[in-house]
Amino acid sequence: MKLLFASDVHGNEHFCKKLKNIFFKEKAEKLILLGDLLFNKSILSFSRNNERLKTAGILNDLTEYIIAVRGNCDTDLDQDLLDFPMMDIYKKLMVDGYEFFITHGHIYNEYYLPQSDRKVIMIHGHTHIPCIENTKDYLYLNPGSISDPRGGNPNTYMIYENKEFIIKTIEGKEFNRINLDECY
Protein backbone atom coordinates (compact mmCIF):
# COMPACT_ATOMS: atom_id res chain seq x y z
CA MET A 1 0.00 0.00 0.00
CA LYS A 2 1.26 3.45 -0.91
CA LEU A 3 0.30 6.30 1.42
CA LEU A 4 0.96 10.01 1.15
CA PHE A 5 1.21 11.98 4.42
CA ALA A 6 0.83 15.77 4.50
CA SER A 7 0.36 18.25 7.29
CA ASP A 8 -0.34 21.89 7.96
CA VAL A 9 -1.95 22.99 4.69
CA HIS A 10 -3.35 25.97 6.64
CA GLY A 11 -5.89 26.95 4.00
CA ASN A 12 -3.28 27.69 1.35
CA GLU A 13 -5.05 27.10 -1.96
CA HIS A 14 -1.83 27.27 -4.00
CA PHE A 15 -0.07 24.53 -2.03
CA CYS A 16 -3.24 22.48 -1.70
CA LYS A 17 -3.43 22.33 -5.51
CA LYS A 18 0.21 21.21 -5.55
CA LEU A 19 -0.62 18.53 -2.97
CA LYS A 20 -3.49 17.26 -5.12
CA ASN A 21 -1.18 17.03 -8.15
CA ILE A 22 1.51 15.30 -6.08
CA PHE A 23 -1.04 12.77 -4.80
CA PHE A 24 -1.96 11.70 -8.32
CA LYS A 25 1.62 11.86 -9.60
CA GLU A 26 2.81 9.63 -6.73
CA LYS A 27 -0.12 7.24 -7.43
CA ALA A 28 -0.81 6.91 -3.71
CA GLU A 29 -3.83 4.93 -2.52
CA LYS A 30 -4.59 7.15 0.49
CA LEU A 31 -3.89 10.74 1.51
CA ILE A 32 -3.30 11.00 5.25
CA LEU A 33 -3.84 14.59 6.44
CA LEU A 34 -2.32 15.37 9.83
CA GLY A 35 -4.36 18.42 10.76
CA ASP A 36 -4.43 22.20 10.44
CA LEU A 37 -6.21 21.99 7.12
CA LEU A 38 -8.08 25.24 6.49
CA PHE A 39 -7.15 27.96 9.00
CA ASN A 40 -4.70 30.58 7.73
CA LYS A 41 -4.02 33.49 10.08
CA SER A 42 -1.78 35.31 7.61
CA ILE A 43 -4.56 36.23 5.18
CA LEU A 44 -6.98 39.16 5.64
CA SER A 45 -10.49 38.27 6.82
CA PHE A 46 -12.41 38.25 3.49
CA SER A 47 -9.54 36.64 1.60
CA ARG A 48 -9.13 34.07 4.38
CA ASN A 49 -12.72 32.85 4.02
CA ASN A 50 -12.49 32.76 0.23
CA GLU A 51 -9.21 30.81 0.28
CA ARG A 52 -10.56 28.53 3.03
CA LEU A 53 -13.54 27.67 0.80
CA LYS A 54 -11.33 27.05 -2.24
CA THR A 55 -8.97 24.85 -0.21
CA ALA A 56 -11.93 22.90 1.17
CA GLY A 57 -13.16 22.36 -2.39
CA ILE A 58 -9.80 20.96 -3.49
CA LEU A 59 -9.69 18.60 -0.52
CA ASN A 60 -13.33 17.57 -1.05
CA ASP A 61 -12.38 16.46 -4.57
CA LEU A 62 -10.15 13.88 -2.84
CA THR A 63 -12.67 12.74 -0.20
CA GLU A 64 -12.64 9.07 -1.22
CA TYR A 65 -8.86 8.92 -0.60
CA ILE A 66 -8.54 10.96 2.60
CA ILE A 67 -7.94 9.89 6.17
CA ALA A 68 -7.62 12.94 8.41
CA VAL A 69 -7.09 13.96 12.02
CA ARG A 70 -7.81 17.24 13.77
CA GLY A 71 -5.12 19.84 14.32
CA ASN A 72 -4.99 22.56 16.95
CA CYS A 73 -6.26 25.13 14.40
CA ASP A 74 -9.12 22.97 13.07
CA THR A 75 -12.67 23.85 14.17
CA ASP A 76 -16.25 22.70 13.79
CA LEU A 77 -16.57 25.29 10.99
CA ASP A 78 -13.78 23.54 9.10
CA GLN A 79 -15.55 20.20 9.51
CA ASP A 80 -18.74 21.78 8.13
CA LEU A 81 -16.85 22.74 4.96
CA LEU A 82 -15.29 19.30 4.45
CA ASP A 83 -16.96 16.15 3.11
CA PHE A 84 -14.70 13.79 5.08
CA PRO A 85 -14.32 13.36 8.84
CA MET A 86 -11.39 15.23 10.40
CA MET A 87 -12.31 15.78 14.06
CA ASP A 88 -10.57 12.75 15.64
CA ILE A 89 -7.49 13.66 17.68
CA TYR A 90 -5.77 10.47 16.53
CA LYS A 91 -6.28 7.37 14.44
CA LYS A 92 -4.50 4.04 14.37
CA LEU A 93 -3.78 2.38 11.05
CA MET A 94 -2.56 -1.17 10.56
CA VAL A 95 -0.27 -1.30 7.53
CA ASP A 96 2.00 -4.19 6.58
CA GLY A 97 1.69 -5.57 10.11
CA TYR A 98 2.72 -2.28 11.74
CA GLU A 99 0.49 0.01 13.77
CA PHE A 100 0.78 3.68 12.77
CA PHE A 101 -0.40 6.18 15.37
CA ILE A 102 -1.38 9.27 13.37
CA THR A 103 -2.17 12.56 15.06
CA HIS A 104 -1.49 16.27 14.66
CA GLY A 105 1.09 16.47 17.43
CA HIS A 106 -0.34 19.12 19.73
CA ILE A 107 -1.61 16.52 22.23
CA TYR A 108 0.17 13.24 21.47
CA ASN A 109 3.77 13.54 20.33
CA GLU A 110 7.20 12.05 20.99
CA TYR A 111 7.08 13.53 24.52
CA TYR A 112 3.59 12.21 25.30
CA LEU A 113 3.22 8.80 23.68
CA PRO A 114 0.06 6.69 23.61
CA GLN A 115 0.02 3.55 25.74
CA SER A 116 1.37 0.59 23.80
CA ASP A 117 2.97 -2.76 24.52
CA ARG A 118 5.25 -2.36 21.51
CA LYS A 119 7.38 0.28 19.86
CA VAL A 120 5.16 3.16 18.75
CA ILE A 121 5.25 4.45 15.18
CA MET A 122 4.22 8.06 15.89
CA ILE A 123 3.36 10.13 12.82
CA HIS A 124 2.43 13.76 13.34
CA GLY A 125 2.76 17.27 11.95
CA HIS A 126 2.26 20.45 14.01
CA THR A 127 5.92 21.55 14.17
CA HIS A 128 6.16 22.22 10.40
CA ILE A 129 9.61 20.59 10.56
CA PRO A 130 10.30 17.30 8.71
CA CYS A 131 11.80 14.67 10.99
CA ILE A 132 12.68 11.00 11.28
CA GLU A 133 13.81 9.96 14.75
CA ASN A 134 14.27 6.32 15.77
CA THR A 135 14.64 5.43 19.46
CA LYS A 136 14.11 2.21 21.41
CA ASP A 137 10.60 3.35 22.47
CA TYR A 138 9.28 4.99 19.32
CA LEU A 139 9.80 5.88 15.69
CA TYR A 140 8.80 9.52 15.22
CA LEU A 141 7.97 10.70 11.72
CA ASN A 142 6.92 14.20 10.70
CA PRO A 143 6.32 15.06 7.03
CA GLY A 144 6.93 18.76 7.73
CA SER A 145 4.53 21.26 6.18
CA ILE A 146 3.30 21.24 2.61
CA SER A 147 2.60 25.01 2.70
CA ASP A 148 4.41 26.68 5.64
CA PRO A 149 7.76 25.04 6.44
CA ARG A 150 9.83 26.22 9.39
CA GLY A 151 13.44 26.05 10.46
CA GLY A 152 14.77 26.78 6.98
CA ASN A 153 13.30 23.53 5.62
CA PRO A 154 11.66 23.14 2.21
CA ASN A 155 7.95 22.41 1.66
CA THR A 156 7.66 18.66 2.23
CA TYR A 157 5.38 15.64 2.35
CA MET A 158 6.00 11.96 3.13
CA ILE A 159 5.42 8.71 1.26
CA TYR A 160 5.05 5.25 2.81
CA GLU A 161 5.52 2.24 0.56
CA ASN A 162 7.08 -1.23 0.96
CA LYS A 163 7.96 -0.69 4.65
CA GLU A 164 9.78 2.54 3.85
CA PHE A 165 9.04 6.16 4.74
CA ILE A 166 10.46 8.80 2.42
CA ILE A 167 10.16 12.52 3.10
CA LYS A 168 10.21 14.46 -0.16
CA THR A 169 10.23 18.09 -1.22
CA ILE A 170 7.27 19.29 -3.26
CA GLU A 171 9.54 18.96 -6.29
CA GLY A 172 9.75 15.22 -5.55
CA LYS A 173 13.37 15.18 -4.36
CA GLU A 174 14.21 12.89 -1.47
CA PHE A 175 14.81 14.75 1.80
CA ASN A 176 15.10 11.81 4.25
CA ARG A 177 14.15 8.12 4.49
CA ILE A 178 13.94 5.15 6.83
CA ASN A 179 13.11 1.47 6.32
CA LEU A 180 10.99 -0.21 9.01
CA ASP A 181 13.01 -3.43 8.72
CA GLU A 182 16.00 -1.43 10.05
CA CYS A 183 13.97 -0.23 13.07
CA TYR A 184 12.60 -3.54 14.35
C-alpha positions in Angstrom: 0.0 0.0 0.0 1.3 3.4 -0.9 0.3 6.3 1.4 1.0 10.0 1.1 1.2 12.0 4.4 0.8 15.8 4.5 0.4 18.3 7.3 -0.3 21.9 8.0 -1.9 23.0 4.7 -3.3 26.0 6.6 -5.9 26.9 4.0 -3.3 27.7 1.4 -5.0 27.1 -2.0 -1.8 27.3 -4.0 -0.1 24.5 -2.0 -3.2 22.5 -1.7 -3.4 22.3 -5.5 0.2 21.2 -5.6 -0.6 18.5 -3.0 -3.5 17.3 -5.1 -1.2 17.0 -8.2 1.5 15.3 -6.1 -1.0 12.8 -4.8 -2.0 11.7 -8.3 1.6 11.9 -9.6 2.8 9.6 -6.7 -0.1 7.2 -7.4 -0.8 6.9 -3.7 -3.8 4.9 -2.5 -4.6 7.1 0.5 -3.9 10.7 1.5 -3.3 11.0 5.2 -3.8 14.6 6.4 -2.3 15.4 9.8 -4.4 18.4 10.8 -4.4 22.2 10.4 -6.2 22.0 7.1 -8.1 25.2 6.5 -7.2 28.0 9.0 -4.7 30.6 7.7 -4.0 33.5 10.1 -1.8 35.3 7.6 -4.6 36.2 5.2 -7.0 39.2 5.6 -10.5 38.3 6.8 -12.4 38.3 3.5 -9.5 36.6 1.6 -9.1 34.1 4.4 -12.7 32.9 4.0 -12.5 32.8 0.2 -9.2 30.8 0.3 -10.6 28.5 3.0 -13.5 27.7 0.8 -11.3 27.0 -2.2 -9.0 24.9 -0.2 -11.9 22.9 1.2 -13.2 22.4 -2.4 -9.8 21.0 -3.5 -9.7 18.6 -0.5 -13.3 17.6 -1.0 -12.4 16.5 -4.6 -10.2 13.9 -2.8 -12.7 12.7 -0.2 -12.6 9.1 -1.2 -8.9 8.9 -0.6 -8.5 11.0 2.6 -7.9 9.9 6.2 -7.6 12.9 8.4 -7.1 14.0 12.0 -7.8 17.2 13.8 -5.1 19.8 14.3 -5.0 22.6 16.9 -6.3 25.1 14.4 -9.1 23.0 13.1 -12.7 23.9 14.2 -16.2 22.7 13.8 -16.6 25.3 11.0 -13.8 23.5 9.1 -15.6 20.2 9.5 -18.7 21.8 8.1 -16.8 22.7 5.0 -15.3 19.3 4.4 -17.0 16.2 3.1 -14.7 13.8 5.1 -14.3 13.4 8.8 -11.4 15.2 10.4 -12.3 15.8 14.1 -10.6 12.8 15.6 -7.5 13.7 17.7 -5.8 10.5 16.5 -6.3 7.4 14.4 -4.5 4.0 14.4 -3.8 2.4 11.0 -2.6 -1.2 10.6 -0.3 -1.3 7.5 2.0 -4.2 6.6 1.7 -5.6 10.1 2.7 -2.3 11.7 0.5 0.0 13.8 0.8 3.7 12.8 -0.4 6.2 15.4 -1.4 9.3 13.4 -2.2 12.6 15.1 -1.5 16.3 14.7 1.1 16.5 17.4 -0.3 19.1 19.7 -1.6 16.5 22.2 0.2 13.2 21.5 3.8 13.5 20.3 7.2 12.1 21.0 7.1 13.5 24.5 3.6 12.2 25.3 3.2 8.8 23.7 0.1 6.7 23.6 0.0 3.6 25.7 1.4 0.6 23.8 3.0 -2.8 24.5 5.2 -2.4 21.5 7.4 0.3 19.9 5.2 3.2 18.7 5.2 4.5 15.2 4.2 8.1 15.9 3.4 10.1 12.8 2.4 13.8 13.3 2.8 17.3 11.9 2.3 20.4 14.0 5.9 21.6 14.2 6.2 22.2 10.4 9.6 20.6 10.6 10.3 17.3 8.7 11.8 14.7 11.0 12.7 11.0 11.3 13.8 10.0 14.8 14.3 6.3 15.8 14.6 5.4 19.5 14.1 2.2 21.4 10.6 3.4 22.5 9.3 5.0 19.3 9.8 5.9 15.7 8.8 9.5 15.2 8.0 10.7 11.7 6.9 14.2 10.7 6.3 15.1 7.0 6.9 18.8 7.7 4.5 21.3 6.2 3.3 21.2 2.6 2.6 25.0 2.7 4.4 26.7 5.6 7.8 25.0 6.4 9.8 26.2 9.4 13.4 26.1 10.5 14.8 26.8 7.0 13.3 23.5 5.6 11.7 23.1 2.2 8.0 22.4 1.7 7.7 18.7 2.2 5.4 15.6 2.4 6.0 12.0 3.1 5.4 8.7 1.3 5.1 5.3 2.8 5.5 2.2 0.6 7.1 -1.2 1.0 8.0 -0.7 4.6 9.8 2.5 3.8 9.0 6.2 4.7 10.5 8.8 2.4 10.2 12.5 3.1 10.2 14.5 -0.2 10.2 18.1 -1.2 7.3 19.3 -3.3 9.5 19.0 -6.3 9.7 15.2 -5.6 13.4 15.2 -4.4 14.2 12.9 -1.5 14.8 14.7 1.8 15.1 11.8 4.2 14.1 8.1 4.5 13.9 5.2 6.8 13.1 1.5 6.3 11.0 -0.2 9.0 13.0 -3.4 8.7 16.0 -1.4 10.0 14.0 -0.2 13.1 12.6 -3.5 14.4 
